[in-house]
Amino acid sequence: MEQIEQLVRKNIRELKPYTSARAQFLDNALTLLDANENPWGSIGMVENQVLNRYPDPYQRAVKEKLAETKHFPVSGIFLGNGSDEIIDLLIRIFCEPGQDKIITTDPTYGMYKVSAAINDISVEEVLLDQGFKLSGDKFLVGSAPSTKLAFICSPNNPTGNLMDKAEVLKIIQRFPGIVVIDEAYIEFADDPGFVEYCSQYPNLVVMQTFSKAWGMAGIRLGIAYTSKVIVQYMNKVKPPYNVNQLTQKQALTSMEDAHEISMLVAKVKNGRDWLKKELSVLNKVEEVYPSDANFLLVKVSDAVSIFNSLVEQQIIVRDRSRVSLCEGCLRITVGTEEENQRLIDALKLIET
Ligand SMILES: Cc1ncc(COP(=O)(O)O)c(C=O)c1O
C-alpha cells in the first residue's frame, strides 16, 4: 500500500477533495436544503422521472450490486463516466505532467495515448510480436523508472486477440508501477480475465464497461476493479457527480436482467463465426484474424477504396490501415444477422 502511495503525484496525495453535499444525505424524505437544488421538481420529465436531486456521488447501490455479482469487495470498485474517464483519472493521479510516462502496446486502443497527450505525458509503445502477441520481457525492458502506468488491452482493440495470461502476469508481478488491464471486450472471450487477481496485486486495475456486452454504450458507465487505496485516490480526483442519476438507475435495472448477457454474447459469437466464414471466401479479403471480441480485423486488398465503397453503400466500418501491424486492415464490428448480411452483399458488389 505504501508503495502505491509513493507512486501518487505529490499534489494529489496532499489534495483536499471537494466535499459533495449528497455524499452523506441521500434520502429524499429528508428536508434537503443543502445543495441548492430545485425543490419543485424537474421540467420536461421523461416517463415522469423526477431528477431535481444530485445523484449519489459514490453510486453505492450500483457498486453493491456489482460487488455481489462479481464476489468482489465493494471498497475496491470505482465507477466512471465510461472507461475513458477512468483512463484519464489514472493518468492524472499517477503521472506528473511533462515528466512521467505511460507504457502500452502498439497497436492498441487509442485513448491511452490521447489521454496521455492531453495531460502532457509521453507514451512508450511496445510493438506486439507476430500474431499480435505480447512479450512481457520486451514490455518490461521498455519501461523507464519514470513510467508510472502500464496499459494492456485484452482482448486488444483493434487486433481482437486476448493477451497471453502468463505474459500479462509477468508484467503485473514485475512492473514497478500501476498495471491497468482494459477488459472492455472480456465477455466475448472464453476467459475469466484478471479481476480475480486484484486481491493479490494492489497495483492492478482491471477496467470493464457497460458499453459492449451489456449493450449500454449510451449510458456511459465504466468499471474499475482494484485495491481500496487506488479507489480512494480516484474518488478524490473525480468530478463530484461523475455518474448521473439516469445512468445509475439504468445500470441497476440492467443488472436485474444480467442473465440475458450470455444470450446476447452468444448471438454476437454466432455472428462473428458466420461473418468470418463469409469474409474468408471473398477475393478481396486476404486474412480474417482470430477474434476474442465483438469485431473482426480483416486484411483486404485495398482498405481505403473498400472503405469508401462501403460508405457509398451506407455501411460504416473502421479503417485501421494506417495502424502499426494492421496495414491494409479494416476493423468490422459484428452486427445483427441482417447487418452482417448487408455487409457481405455490399462487399460482393464491390468484387464484381
Ligand atoms: C479497449 C477499449 N477500452 C475502452 C473503451 C471505451 O469504453 P467506454 O465506453 O466505457 O468509455 C473502448 C471503446 O471502444 C475500447 O475499445
The ligand as an ORCA input file, in Angstrom:
! r2SCAN-3c Opt
* xyz 0 1
  C     -10.454     -1.225    -25.431
  C     -11.470     -0.200    -25.118
  N     -11.490      0.331    -23.896
  C     -12.400      1.267    -23.570
  C     -13.316      1.716    -24.476
  C     -14.280      2.784    -24.074
  O     -15.153      2.286    -23.170
  P     -16.280      3.204    -22.527
  O     -17.408      3.236    -23.478
  O     -16.600      2.502    -21.241
  O     -15.670      4.565    -22.302
  C     -13.336      1.198    -25.769
  C     -14.316      1.677    -26.747
  O     -14.379      1.317    -27.877
  C     -12.380      0.216    -26.097
  O     -12.318     -0.311    -27.319
*
